[in-house]
Amino acid sequence: MHPFLPLLALGTLAHAATSSLDGIYTLVQRQIPDHANSFAFSLTQAYGDTFVLSDAADGNGIDIQCSTVSACARGLYTYLTQYGHVDIWWTGSRLSQLPSPLPVVGTPVNGTAIVPYRYHFNTVTFDYTAAWWDWDQWQVMLDWLALRGVNLPLAWVGYEYFLIQVFQEVGLSDEDISSFLSGPAFQAWNRFGNIQGSWGGPLPTQWVDSQFALQQQIVARMYELGMTPVLPAFTGFVPRAMSTLYPNASIVNGSQWDGFPTDLTNVTFLEPWDDLFGKMQKSFIAKQQAVYGANVSHIYTLDQYNENSPYSGDPTYLANISSETFAALRAADPEAIWMMQGWLFFDDEIFWTTDRISAYLGGVSGNDTMIILDLYSEIYPQWQRTESYYGKQWIWCELHDYGGSIGIEGNLPELVSGPTQALAASPGMKGMGLTMEGQEGNEIVYDIVFDQAWSPTPLNITAYVESWVSRRYTVSPLPATAQDAWTVLSTTVYSNNVSYATTKGIFELEPAISGLTDGFLTLIPYDTNTTIVPALQNLIAATGENPALLTVPEFLYDVVNVARQLLANRFIDAYDTLVSTYNSSTATSAAITAAGKPLLSIISDVDALLWTNEYFLLPTWISSARGLAGGNSTYADYLEYNARNQITLWGPDGEITDYASKEWAGLVGTYYYQRWETFVDYLANITASGATYDNTTLHEEMLSIGEAWDAEIWSGDWGVNGDTMDVVHDIVSTYIDSQ
């Protein structure tokens, strides 16, 4: 157990943090072992998060003075990136390539965070991205966060461990509890009160225990690295049997979520003015504090109405809900601060009028008692229509990658201007953060948000991208064509002012003759031939100028990703041709079959491309899930089903099918190919027979394909196949040169 320190005042916010620098020194040892003795850190008295970089007085090493441990980590990162020209990416750390002797700083460099809090994670990221992470993966993630200056990460893992104990204390049976808890790949929505129960089998005790053990490691490491983990609290969502056990308790049922059957949604909610709520909250937090420490954090995540409508819209009712919820929090922890996602105010804007929002937030007295995550600030900010959340503290957030989609997309101009403009206009803005649903791909948009958190003026995008690329592709000399590729991308695809936070290839979706190309998940708001095409051509040209690029994992990742986007976009054209052929008054079965061949060829080419890179493999997702089971094959099969169902049907009967679809080798070549092959055959057959297109029949066939695929056990290849550049050259020949 760590010797947790008292809270340190930080403006109007309370920030629990360590003053020990041991965690930063061990970070250096993990990431830069050859320079383990080259950095000296010291804490100084200063307001906020600040650091000063300077050369050591004896000329040997770098001194980093900082006001907080988090600022120390950010100071180290500033030196590594701006002077050492190395970085740590989701594709791996290049920090060990820091040159010797160390580059000098020269004139000391000062850095100051423009906001007290730098936040990371959406509740659903823990399922869409981190569902199967082990401690090794979490360690890398936490180092990534610390170096970028994050000091307020969500720590959701292992929540069920304490929740089960609290449920048992109030008399619920194991069967009652099992009927409530959701499977490992769907726990976020159980915690949100959207779903209950599991369609893959009951949640195993082995999962609950192992996730709790993992959470202990995560929380301890967050603390060591100067972060304040945002911990769970009891939300009020309970098993149905609570109504029977406590017939006089204030218990209501929530609303239906995304078409799920009532036995899996309409989650039961214990209203917070019931004495039982306070009892359960106090027990939950006491158990948590006993394990993690009483002062590791006083900030709690608690979302009661995320895509879940309140029992009543009466403002008095809503004010009482929040007032009593917070009273129970404070009774359990007198210093508690309530954090909630502000997504509900956008997602259900019709219900959440300004009067209702004001009542709900106003039920909690004081402005420093809550933190609202303005979840979608870059596109649909809610702080403006709510008068800065009526005085409550709030954090400017970027929402991205719905369901973990990896389409190339972003709005860099907004990411550098939006936060600074909001900060000037709203005294209640206390942080900046990332609330992406999945964090695959599009790394530049996440990096720039955290870097902007340390700049009082909007970053110069041109200079930023040039510096970012130069350390991403660690070769010398770096060909100008590599920079040119990113100049094109950053000024077009990544400067997209009609952004919808994600882009999904339509071949990932259930086939249909309409509705695939005009949705917010699939809109391509740029000309592929003037954006993706020249970017890919420049990347390829760069390898001819300096073949060493082919040894850089980040470069190969980007080549695959840009080529993947080209094929995804070309698929739209082929699909439009197929639909036009089918709708033609002279359509024949043979013509439809011929029009369908290019679609299937593109899917095959996408799959072949993705197999050449380890970061685009379905087997990685599956093996990570199965690996958590150790030698228990039955448990491993259960985890694989969860893993498969999330990225396909997302529910027992395809309730939100394809929302978490992925462009991964293995998934593309099996599941997506089979569905589109079936679709083309269906159109050809009904044209030949004169039958009418029946969407219901087609959907049932697609559902059957999904159910069969989800029930399989992966037996194909597990590793990389093929050479990236060979496949990419074939793609260019087919989809660029021949166009």
Summary of the structure (lengths in Angstrom):
residues: 739
radius of gyration: 26.1
end to end distance: 63.6
largest distance: 87.1
contacts: 2586
relative contact order: 0.08
helix: 49%
strand: 10%
